[in-house]
Amino acid sequence: MQAANSTDSIEIRGVVIPAQWDRRGNILQVAIQTDSFEKYLIEGEQDAEVMRRVDQIVHIRGTVIGEDVVGHKIIDVQWIENLAPTRMT
């Protein structure tokens, strides 16, 4: 991960998806995938709360704290709201 020079505030809506697993298949990190297929990785104090919402559609507000090696923004979530209990197809 690379640190960003910016602490931009951001609001996004999307589906909570697994982003990293351990060898046993346990989820270690989650991301938000938007309708435009952008992926935002989640870190910080709220990551456990977001992790409990896998497959749910959410609206989050947070701060961009960096980027990973492929350019996905990393967000420290400050506020989260469920928009739907499960992903709709």
DSSP file (Angstrom, degrees, kcal/mol; ACC not computed):
  #  RESIDUE AA STRUCTURE BP1 BP2  ACC     N-H-->O    O-->H-N    N-H-->O    O-->H-N    TCO  KAPPA ALPHA  PHI   PSI    X-CA   Y-CA   Z-CA
    1    1 A M              0   0    0      0, 0.0     2,-0.4     0, 0.0    67,-0.2   0.000 360.0 360.0 360.0 145.6    0.0    0.0    0.0
    2    2 A Q  E     -A   67   0A   0     65,-3.1    65,-2.0     0, 0.0     2,-0.3  -0.896 360.0-121.0-112.1 144.0    1.1    3.5   -0.7
    3    3 A A  E     -A   66   0A   0     -2,-0.4     2,-0.3    63,-0.2    63,-0.3  -0.607  25.4-136.6 -79.6 141.9    0.2    6.5    1.4
    4    4 A A        -     0   0    0     61,-1.1    -1,-0.0    -2,-0.3    69,-0.0  -0.718   7.4-139.3 -95.3 150.3   -1.7    9.3   -0.3
    5    5 A N  S    S+     0   0    0     -2,-0.3     2,-0.3     2,-0.0    -1,-0.1   0.501  83.3  76.5 -81.4  -3.2   -0.8   12.9    0.2
    6    6 A S        -     0   0    0      2,-0.1    -2,-0.2     1,-0.0    57,-0.0  -0.767  56.8-164.9-112.6 150.9   -4.5   13.7    0.3
    7    7 A T        +     0   0    0     -2,-0.3     2,-0.1    58,-0.1    58,-0.1  -0.443  32.2 172.8-124.9  56.7   -7.1   13.2    3.0
    8    8 A D        -     0   0    0     56,-0.3    56,-3.3    55,-0.1     2,-0.3  -0.427  30.5-128.5 -69.6 136.2  -10.0   13.8    0.7
    9    9 A S  E     -B   63   0A   0     54,-0.2     2,-0.3    -2,-0.1    54,-0.2  -0.644  33.9-176.6 -81.0 143.4  -13.5   13.2    2.1
   10   10 A I  E     -B   62   0A   0     52,-2.6    52,-2.5    -2,-0.3     2,-0.4  -0.992  22.1-159.9-144.9 147.4  -15.6   10.8   -0.1
   11   11 A E  E     +B   61   0A   0     -2,-0.3     2,-0.3    50,-0.2    50,-0.2  -1.000  22.9 167.9-126.5 131.4  -19.1    9.4   -0.2
   12   12 A I  E     -B   60   0A   0     48,-2.0    48,-2.9    -2,-0.4     2,-0.4  -0.954  23.4-150.1-139.6 159.8  -19.9    6.3   -2.2
   13   13 A R  E     +B   59   0A   0     -2,-0.3    22,-0.5    46,-0.2     2,-0.3  -0.991  42.2 103.6-127.8 138.2  -22.6    3.7   -2.7
   14   14 A G  E     -B   58   0A   0     44,-2.2    44,-3.1    -2,-0.4     2,-0.4  -0.985  64.6 -56.2 175.8-170.4  -22.1    0.1   -3.6
   15   15 A V  E     -BC  57  33A   0     18,-2.4    18,-2.7    -2,-0.3     2,-0.5  -0.780  44.5-124.0 -98.0 135.4  -21.9   -3.5   -2.6
   16   16 A V  E     + C   0  32A   0     40,-2.2    39,-3.2    37,-0.5    16,-0.2  -0.685  40.2 177.4 -77.3 122.9  -19.6   -4.7    0.2
   17   17 A I  E     - C   0  31A   0     14,-3.0    14,-2.7    -2,-0.5     2,-0.1  -0.921  35.1-100.8-126.9 152.0  -17.4   -7.4   -1.3
   18   18 A P  E     + C   0  30A   0      0, 0.0    12,-0.3     0, 0.0     3,-0.1  -0.473  35.6 175.6 -65.9 143.1  -14.5   -9.5    0.1
   19   19 A A  E     +     0   0A   0     10,-3.2     2,-0.3     1,-0.4    11,-0.2   0.573  63.8  20.5-122.4 -22.1  -11.1   -8.2   -1.1
   20   20 A Q  E     - C   0  29A   0      9,-1.6     8,-3.4     5,-0.0     9,-1.5  -0.985  62.0-170.4-153.0 140.1   -8.7  -10.4    0.8
   21   21 A W  E     - C   0  27A   0     -2,-0.3     6,-0.2     6,-0.3     2,-0.1  -0.879  19.5-126.1-126.9 157.5   -8.8  -13.9    2.4
   22   22 A D    >   -     0   0    0      4,-2.2     3,-1.7    -2,-0.3     6,-0.1  -0.349  47.3 -86.7 -89.0-177.1   -6.6  -16.0    4.6
   23   23 A R  T 3  S+     0   0    0      1,-0.3    -1,-0.0     2,-0.1    -2,-0.0   0.719 128.9  53.5 -65.2 -21.2   -5.6  -19.6    3.7
   24   24 A R  T 3  S-     0   0    0      2,-0.1    -1,-0.3     0, 0.0    -3,-0.0   0.448 121.6-104.0 -92.5  -1.1   -8.7  -20.9    5.4
   25   25 A G  S <  S+     0   0    0     -3,-1.7     2,-0.3     1,-0.3    -2,-0.1   0.527  70.8 146.5  91.4   6.4  -11.0  -18.7    3.4
   26   26 A N        -     0   0    0      1,-0.1    -4,-2.2     2,-0.0     2,-0.3  -0.574  55.2-110.9 -75.8 138.7  -11.8  -16.2    6.2
   27   27 A I  E     +C   21   0A   0     -2,-0.3    -6,-0.3    -6,-0.2     3,-0.1  -0.546  38.0 172.9 -73.1 128.0  -12.3  -12.7    5.0
   28   28 A L  E     +     0   0A   0     -8,-3.4     2,-0.3     1,-0.3    -7,-0.2   0.700  67.0  15.0-104.0 -29.7   -9.5  -10.4    6.0
   29   29 A Q  E     -C   20   0A   0     -9,-1.5   -10,-3.2    22,-0.0    -9,-1.6  -0.996  63.9-156.5-147.8 147.6  -10.4   -7.2    4.1
   30   30 A V  E     -C   18   0A   0     12,-0.4    12,-2.3    -2,-0.3     2,-0.3  -0.785   5.4-164.1-120.3 166.3  -13.5   -5.9    2.3
   31   31 A A  E     -CD  17  41A   0    -14,-2.7   -14,-3.0    -2,-0.3     2,-0.5  -0.926  21.8-120.3-140.7 164.7  -14.1   -3.3   -0.4
   32   32 A I  E     -CD  16  40A   0      8,-2.5     8,-2.3    -2,-0.3     2,-0.6  -0.955  23.1-160.1-107.2 125.9  -17.0   -1.4   -1.8
   33   33 A Q  E     -CD  15  39A   0    -18,-2.7   -18,-2.4    -2,-0.5     6,-0.2  -0.941  12.5-150.6-108.2 123.5  -17.7   -2.0   -5.4
   34   34 A T    >   -     0   0    0      4,-2.3     3,-2.0    -2,-0.6   -20,-0.2  -0.259  31.9 -98.0 -85.5 172.9  -19.8    0.7   -7.1
   35   35 A D  T 3  S+     0   0    0    -22,-0.5    -1,-0.1     1,-0.3   -21,-0.1   0.780 126.5  56.1 -60.0 -27.4  -22.2    0.5  -10.0
   36   36 A S  T 3  S-     0   0    0      2,-0.1    -1,-0.3     1,-0.0     3,-0.1   0.237 120.8-111.1 -90.8  14.3  -19.4    1.7  -12.3
   37   37 A F    <   +     0   0    0     -3,-2.0     2,-0.3     1,-0.2    -2,-0.1   0.672  67.1 148.5  65.7  21.4  -17.2   -1.2  -11.0
   38   38 A E        -     0   0    0     34,-0.0    -4,-2.3     2,-0.0     2,-0.5  -0.662  37.3-144.6 -79.4 142.8  -14.8    1.0   -9.1
   39   39 A K  E     -D   33   0A   0     -2,-0.3    34,-0.5    -6,-0.2     2,-0.5  -0.944  14.4-170.8-116.0 130.7  -13.4   -0.7   -6.1
   40   40 A Y  E     -De  32  73A   0     -8,-2.3    -8,-2.5    -2,-0.5    34,-0.2  -0.977  18.1-139.5-120.7 116.4  -12.6    1.1   -2.8
   41   41 A L  E     -De  31  74A   0     32,-2.2    34,-3.2    -2,-0.5     2,-0.5  -0.472  15.8-135.9 -75.8 146.6  -10.7   -0.8   -0.1
   42   42 A I  E     + e   0  75A   0    -12,-2.3   -12,-0.4    32,-0.2     2,-0.3  -0.894  32.7 154.0-110.3 130.4  -11.8   -0.4    3.5
   43   43 A E  E     + e   0  76A   0     32,-2.5    34,-0.8    -2,-0.5     3,-0.3  -0.933  30.4  55.9-141.7 166.0   -9.4    0.1    6.5
   44   44 A G  S >  S-     0   0    0     -2,-0.3     3,-1.5     1,-0.2     4,-0.3  -0.579  98.7 -34.8 109.3-169.9   -9.6    1.8    9.9
   45   45 A E  T 3  S+     0   0    0      1,-0.3     3,-0.4    -2,-0.2     4,-0.3   0.771 131.9  50.6 -63.2 -29.8  -11.7    1.5   13.0
   46   46 A Q  T 3> S+     0   0    0     31,-0.4     4,-2.3    -3,-0.3     3,-0.3   0.423  78.8  99.8 -90.0   1.5  -15.0    0.8   11.1
   47   47 A D  H <> S+     0   0    0     -3,-1.5     4,-2.5     1,-0.2    -1,-0.2   0.856  81.2  52.0 -61.8 -35.0  -13.6   -2.0    9.0
   48   48 A A  H  > S+     0   0    0     -3,-0.4     4,-1.3    -4,-0.3    -1,-0.2   0.888 109.7  50.3 -65.3 -38.3  -15.1   -4.7   11.2
   49   49 A E  H  4 S+     0   0    0     -3,-0.3     3,-0.3    -4,-0.3    -2,-0.2   0.920 113.0  45.2 -64.9 -44.1  -18.5   -3.1   11.0
   50   50 A V  H >< S+     0   0    0     -4,-2.3     3,-2.0     1,-0.2    -2,-0.2   0.886 106.8  60.8 -66.2 -38.3  -18.3   -2.9    7.2
   51   51 A M  H >< S+     0   0    0     -4,-2.5     3,-1.1     1,-0.3    -1,-0.2   0.817  96.4  60.1 -59.4 -32.3  -17.0   -6.5    7.1
   52   52 A R  T 3< S+     0   0    0     -4,-1.3    -1,-0.3    -3,-0.3    -2,-0.2   0.560  98.5  61.9 -71.7  -6.5  -20.3   -7.7    8.7
   53   53 A R  T X   +     0   0    0     -3,-2.0     3,-2.3    -4,-0.2   -37,-0.5   0.052  68.4 154.7-110.5  24.6  -22.2   -6.2    5.7
   54   54 A V  T <  S+     0   0    0     -3,-1.1   -37,-0.2     1,-0.3     3,-0.1  -0.285  73.1  15.7 -54.6 136.7  -20.7   -8.4    2.9
   55   55 A D  T 3  S+     0   0    0    -39,-3.2    32,-1.3     1,-0.3     2,-0.3   0.439 102.2 118.9  74.5   4.5  -23.2   -8.6    0.0
   56   56 A Q    <   -     0   0    0     -3,-2.3   -40,-2.2    30,-0.2     2,-0.5  -0.742  67.6-121.7 -98.6 149.6  -25.2   -5.7    1.3
   57   57 A I  E     +BF  15  84A   0     27,-1.4    26,-3.6    -2,-0.3    27,-1.6  -0.790  43.2 175.9 -89.4 125.9  -25.7   -2.4   -0.6
   58   58 A V  E     -BF  14  82A   0    -44,-3.1   -44,-2.2    -2,-0.5     2,-0.4  -0.848  33.7-141.5-131.4 162.6  -24.4    0.5    1.5
   59   59 A H  E     -BF  13  81A   0     22,-2.6    22,-2.1    -2,-0.3     2,-0.3  -0.999  32.5-177.3-119.9 124.0  -23.8    4.2    1.5
   60   60 A I  E     -BF  12  80A   0    -48,-2.9   -48,-2.0    -2,-0.4     2,-0.4  -0.906  20.6-160.3-126.4 155.0  -20.5    5.2    3.2
   61   61 A R  E     +BF  11  79A   0     18,-2.4    17,-2.9    -2,-0.3    18,-1.9  -0.995  35.1 127.7-126.9 136.1  -18.7    8.4    4.0
   62   62 A G  E     -BF  10  77A   0    -52,-2.5   -52,-2.6    -2,-0.4     2,-0.4  -0.907  52.0 -83.7-164.9-168.1  -15.0    8.4    4.8
   63   63 A T  E     -BF   9  76A   0     13,-2.1    13,-2.8    -2,-0.3     2,-0.5  -0.959  33.7-124.0-119.7 132.7  -11.6    9.8    4.2
   64   64 A V  E     + F   0  75A   0    -56,-3.3   -56,-0.3    -2,-0.4    11,-0.2  -0.652  33.1 172.8 -74.0 121.3   -9.2    8.6    1.4
   65   65 A I  E     -     0   0A   0      9,-2.8   -61,-1.1    -2,-0.5     2,-0.3   0.427  55.0 -46.7-112.8  -1.3   -6.0    7.5    3.2
   66   66 A G  E     -AF   3  74A   0      8,-0.9     8,-2.9   -63,-0.3     2,-0.3  -0.989  53.2 -95.3 165.5-169.4   -4.1    6.0    0.4
   67   67 A E  E     -AF   2  73A   0    -65,-2.0   -65,-3.1    -2,-0.3     6,-0.2  -0.976  27.3-124.8-138.4 151.2   -4.0    3.7   -2.7
   68   68 A D    >   -     0   0    0      4,-2.2     3,-1.6    -2,-0.3     6,-0.0  -0.268  46.9 -85.1 -84.6-176.5   -3.0    0.1   -3.1
   69   69 A V  T 3  S+     0   0    0      1,-0.3    -1,-0.1     2,-0.1    -2,-0.0   0.693 129.2  47.6 -67.5 -19.1   -0.4   -1.0   -5.7
   70   70 A V  T 3  S-     0   0    0      2,-0.1    -1,-0.3     0, 0.0     0, 0.0   0.352 123.6 -98.8-102.9   5.7   -3.0   -1.2   -8.5
   71   71 A G    <   +     0   0    0     -3,-1.6     2,-0.3     1,-0.3    -2,-0.1   0.508  69.7 147.6  96.9   4.8   -4.5    2.2   -7.8
   72   72 A H        -     0   0    0      1,-0.1    -4,-2.2   -32,-0.0    -1,-0.3  -0.583  50.9-117.9 -71.2 132.9   -7.6    1.3   -5.7
   73   73 A K  E     -eF  40  67A   0    -34,-0.5   -32,-2.2    -2,-0.3     2,-0.5  -0.433  19.8-140.1 -70.1 145.3   -8.4    4.0   -3.2
   74   74 A I  E     -eF  41  66A   0     -8,-2.9    -9,-2.8   -34,-0.2    -8,-0.9  -0.935  20.1-160.4-108.8 128.6   -8.2    3.0    0.5
   75   75 A I  E     -eF  42  64A   0    -34,-3.2   -32,-2.5    -2,-0.5     2,-0.8  -0.915  19.5-149.4-118.2 134.3  -10.9    4.6    2.7
   76   76 A D  E     -eF  43  63A   0    -13,-2.8   -13,-2.1    -2,-0.4     2,-0.2  -0.905  33.5-137.3 -93.9 108.1  -11.2    5.1    6.4
   77   77 A V  E     + F   0  62A   0     -2,-0.8   -31,-0.4   -34,-0.8   -15,-0.3  -0.489  32.7 170.5 -76.0 132.1  -14.9    4.8    6.9
   78   78 A Q  E    S+     0   0A   0    -17,-2.9     2,-0.3     1,-0.4   -16,-0.2   0.619  70.7  18.8-109.0 -23.0  -16.5    7.3    9.3
   79   79 A W  E     - F   0  61A   0    -18,-1.9   -18,-2.4     2,-0.0    -1,-0.4  -0.991  62.1-176.3-151.7 139.9  -20.2    6.6    8.6
   80   80 A I  E     - F   0  60A   0     -2,-0.3     2,-0.4   -20,-0.2   -20,-0.2  -0.999   2.0-177.4-141.4 142.2  -22.1    3.7    7.0
   81   81 A E  E     - F   0  59A   0    -22,-2.1   -22,-2.6    -2,-0.3     2,-0.3  -0.999  26.5-125.1-138.7 134.1  -25.8    3.2    6.2
   82   82 A N  E     + F   0  58A   0     -2,-0.4   -24,-0.3   -24,-0.2    -2,-0.0  -0.626  22.9 179.5 -75.9 134.1  -27.4    0.1    4.7
   83   83 A L  E    S+     0   0A   0    -26,-3.6   -25,-0.2     1,-0.4    -1,-0.2   0.671  73.3   2.9-103.2 -26.6  -29.4    0.8    1.5
   84   84 A A  E     - F   0  57A   0    -27,-1.6   -27,-1.4     1,-0.1    -1,-0.4  -0.970  66.1-126.5-157.0 147.3  -30.6   -2.8    0.9
   85   85 A P  S    S+     0   0    0      0, 0.0     2,-0.3     0, 0.0    -1,-0.1   0.830  91.2  11.9 -69.4 -31.8  -30.1   -6.1    2.8
   86   86 A T  S    S-     0   0    0    -30,-0.1   -30,-0.2    -3,-0.1     2,-0.1  -0.961  89.9 -86.4-143.2 160.9  -28.7   -8.0   -0.1
   87   87 A R        -     0   0    0    -32,-1.3     2,-0.4    -2,-0.3   -31,-0.1  -0.415  41.0-141.9 -66.4 136.8  -27.4   -7.4   -3.5
   88   88 A M              0   0    0     -2,-0.1    -1,-0.1     1,-0.1    -4,-0.0  -0.819 360.0 360.0-101.5 142.3  -30.0   -7.3   -6.2
   89   89 A T              0   0    0     -2,-0.4    -1,-0.1     0, 0.0    -2,-0.0   0.398 360.0 360.0-108.9 360.0  -29.4   -8.8   -9.7
